[in-house]
Amino acid sequence: MTKENHIEQNFINKLIEQKYTYRPDIRTRDALNQNFREKFQELNYVNLSDAEFSRLIEQIISADVFTAQYKKEPMQQLFPSKEAD
């Protein structure tokens, strides 16, 4: 019988082979959220308040991926461009 940690390590190795970066420092939900927040802000040239980041997380995280695909409120409405003002 294959042990769970062996399966996990094989999966990690496959991802590394596909050029994913292994991040052993991300072990908790808080660390994952912090990494996501940093990358999101960097890529979108924004600095989100805690309330804005919470709204973003609420909009993109769903237990059901199919439901998440068809959310009623598009992401553009969450963070309207400043040109609209």
C-alpha positions in Angstrom: 0.0 0.0 0.0 1.3 3.5 -0.9 1.5 5.9 2.0 -0.1 9.3 1.7 3.2 11.2 2.2 4.7 9.2 -0.7 1.8 10.1 -3.0 2.1 13.8 -1.9 5.8 13.9 -2.6 5.3 12.3 -6.1 2.7 14.9 -6.8 5.0 17.7 -5.7 7.8 16.3 -7.9 5.5 16.2 -10.9 4.5 19.8 -10.4 8.1 20.9 -10.1 8.9 19.0 -13.3 6.2 21.2 -14.9 8.0 24.4 -13.7 5.8 25.1 -10.7 7.6 26.6 -7.8 7.6 24.6 -4.6 6.9 26.9 -1.6 7.6 25.0 1.6 7.0 28.3 3.5 3.2 28.2 2.6 1.8 25.7 5.1 -1.3 27.5 6.5 -4.4 29.2 5.0 -3.1 32.5 6.4 0.2 32.1 4.7 -1.6 31.2 1.4 -3.8 34.3 1.7 -0.9 36.5 2.4 1.0 35.2 -0.6 -2.1 35.6 -2.8 -2.6 39.2 -1.5 1.0 40.2 -2.2 0.9 38.7 -5.8 -2.6 40.1 -6.6 -1.5 43.6 -5.5 1.8 43.4 -7.3 0.2 42.2 -10.6 -2.7 44.7 -10.5 -0.8 47.7 -9.2 -3.2 48.1 -6.2 -3.0 48.3 -2.5 -6.1 46.6 -1.0 -7.5 47.5 2.5 -8.3 44.5 4.7 -12.0 45.0 3.9 -11.3 45.0 0.1 -9.2 41.9 0.4 -11.9 40.2 2.4 -14.5 41.0 -0.3 -12.1 39.7 -3.0 -11.6 36.4 -1.1 -15.4 36.0 -0.6 -16.0 36.5 -4.3 -13.4 34.1 -5.6 -13.6 31.2 -3.1 -16.4 28.8 -3.5 -16.8 25.2 -2.4 -18.3 24.5 -5.7 -16.2 25.4 -8.8 -19.2 25.4 -11.0 -21.1 27.9 -8.8 -18.0 30.1 -8.7 -17.9 30.2 -12.5 -21.4 31.7 -12.6 -21.3 34.3 -9.8 -23.8 37.1 -10.4 -21.5 40.0 -9.6 -18.5 40.2 -11.9 -15.1 41.1 -10.5 -15.1 44.4 -12.4 -17.9 45.6 -10.2 -15.9 44.9 -7.0 -13.1 47.2 -8.0 -14.4 49.8 -10.5 -11.8 51.7 -12.4 -11.1 55.3 -11.2 -11.9 56.5 -14.7 -15.6 55.9 -14.1 -15.6 58.6 -11.3 
